[in-house]
């Protein structure tokens, strides 16, 4: 694969085309994103996100950036933790997802507690050493240049700050991989067709998970970007992993 091409699921596409293709996927699924999350994970995504909050070490007064924050599940939880002296920014590159997240948070009383920003993770428009915590949940695999994004996140973290990457990963057991493949490539597109009349977007999401770096590869990417004490925690048999790295 050349510098001018990249993966879009299992397809090879021009680098400049990937961002638009990913945007089209999330424009399509935004309105039913929460419903599909609950159906796809059988509600377990709430436990994954709860663990992410626990591992973040968030405290009152902290400044938090929730990247690829989508419909705001993590942003709302962080807002409860940082209090009036802290700040939470929900950021997403996709305007449709950001609109859904903003409407949901405003409806739930977080309109004055969370700020919103449309940003590209590869070139974050924030000052150096700005945030205590950055999270990106189920978003890094959709970024074209992951190394650029990780470097951009490192730059804006304060010394002592931490990055948490919650992402689908590689199951630990071969039997679970087989079950997971059947689910991902047969049931998932079928549910997408049934619930949102869009099987292609969910086919891409399944493929994008398989093309994402495995646990150890992502750990090495974070170390190469300059993060320290990088570790990961497998959940649900490795179907999901939470990576955490510090800036010292």
N, C-alpha and C positions, 0 to 999 in steps of 0.2 A: 504494500500500500504506500503510495507516494505522499508527500507533504500536502498535496492538493486534494487528496481524497480522504474519506473517513467512513466509519460505519454508521449506518442508520438501520438499526436492527441487524439483519443478516445481509442487507444490501450495502454495496459500496457506492458512495455518492460524493459529489464535489463538496469540499469543506464549506463553501459559501451556501450550499443548498441545505445542509443539515439543520441549521437553526430554524429555517422556515418550515421544514418538514416536521420538526419537533413541535414548533408553535402550532401547526395545524392540528396535530394530535391533541394538544391540550385545549385548544379552542373547542374541539369537538367534545371532549369529555368533561369540561369544567363544570357544567350545570349539574351533572350527576356524579361528580367525583367522590363526594362523601359516601353516597349510597354504594358505589362500586367498591370503595375501600372496605366498607363493612362486609359486603358480600364476599369479596375476594379473599379477605383474611379471616372471615368468620368472627370479626370483631377484635381479633388478637392485636391488630395494629395499635389499639389503645394501650395495651400492655407494653409494647415496644417503645411507644412514645413516653410512657410513664417512666420507664427505665432510663431513657435518654435524659429526662428532666433530673432524675436522681443523680446521674453520673455527671451532670453539668456543674454541680456545686454552686448553683445560682443562689444569690443572697440579695436582701434588700439593698437598693442603690446600684445594682449592677446594670450595665448597658449591654443589651443582647440584640444580635442580628439573627433573624430566622430566615435563611436563604432558601429559595425555592419553596417558600412557606405555604404556598397553595391556599388552602381554605382556612388556615390559621389555628389548627389544633395546638401546635406547640406554642405559638405566639400568645394565645390566651392563657396557657398554663404559666408561661414565663411572666406575663403581666401580673398575675396573682402573686408571684414570688418576689418580684423586684420592688413592688410598692410604688408609692408616689415619688420617691426619691430616685427611682430607676427609670430606664427607658427601654422599650422594645420596639424594634422595627421589623415589620413583616415585608419581605422583599421577594419579588418574583419577576422573571423576565417576561412572563406571559400575561398580557393584560386581562384576558378572560378569567384566568385563575385568580389574579389579584382582585378583580371586581367581585368575584364570588366570595373570596376571603374577607374583603372589606365589608361587604354587606352582612355577612354572617357575624362578624365581630361587632359591628355596630348594633345589629339586632340583639346581640347578647350582652350589650352594655359595655363594650370595650372601646367604643369610639374615641374616648379621650385618653385611653390607656396605651393604645398601640398606634404607631405611625406606619405609613405605607410608602413603598418606593418600588418603582419598576427599574430593575437593574440587570446587567449582565454579570454573572459570577466571574467571568474572565477578566473584567476590568471594573472593579467595584469603585464607585464614586464617593468614597469616604476617606477621611484623613488617616494618616498613619497612627497606629496605637490608639484606636478609638473604642474598641469593644472588649468587654471582659469575656464574652462568650459568643461564639458563632455556631449555629447548627445548620445542617443541610440534610433534610430527611427525604429520601427517595427522589433526589434531584441530581446528584452528581453524575449518575450514569447517563443523563441526557445532555451533559455539557460536552461540547466538541473537544476543547483543549483542557483536559482535567488538570494538567500541570500548571497552566496559567491560572486557573481558578484557585488552586491550592496556594500558589504564591501570592495571589491577590488577597486571599483570606488571611494568610500569615502577616502580610504587611499591615493590615488594619486592626489586628489583634493587639491589645496591650501586652507588655511583658507580664508574664504570669497568667495570661489568658489561655483559653482552651477552645479547640475546635472539636465538634462532635459530628461525625458522618454516620447517619443511620441509612442503611441501604440493603437491598436484596443482595444475597451473596451465594456462596456455593455450599450445598448440603454436605454434611460431614460423612454420611453413610451412602454407599452405592444404591441401596434399596430405596432410600428416601429420594435420591436423585431421579430414579425411574418414576416413582409416584408423582414427583413434582413436575417432571417433563410432561407426563400425561395430563395432569391438571392444567399446566400452563398453555399447552398447545392445542388442547381439545376443549376443555371446559371453559377456560378463560375467554377465548374469542366468542364462544357460544353465549356466555353470559353478557358479554358486551353487545352482541347482536340483540339479545332479548331485552336488556334493560335500557340501552341507549341507542339501539339501532346502529351500532358501529363495531363490527368485528375486527376491522383492519387496525384500528388504533390499539386494541388490546392484543392483537397479534404482534404489533411493533413493541408494546411494553414487555411482552414475554421475551421477545428476541433481545431487547436491550438489556434485560437482566442477564441473559447468557453471555453477552458480549462485555459485560462489566468486569473489571479486574477482580480476581478472587481475594480472599481475606489477606493473605500474605503479600500479594502484589500491591494492593492498595496501601498496606502498611508501609511498604518500601517507597511508594510514591510520596506519601506524607513525610517520611524521613528525608527523602531527597529534596523535597520542597523547603525543608528547614525546620520541621516540627520536631520536638523532643518528646521522649518518653511515650512514644506511640504504642498503643495497645488496642486490642479488639476483643469484643465479647460476642460469642455466637448465641443466637436465640432461635428457638424453634428448629433445632437441629442444624443450624447454619443456613437456613433459608434466608435469615436476616442476620446482619452483623452490625454492631455499633463500634466504630473506630473513634478513638479519642487521642488527640495530640495536644501538646502544650507549646507555648512560645515563651522561651526563657531569655 
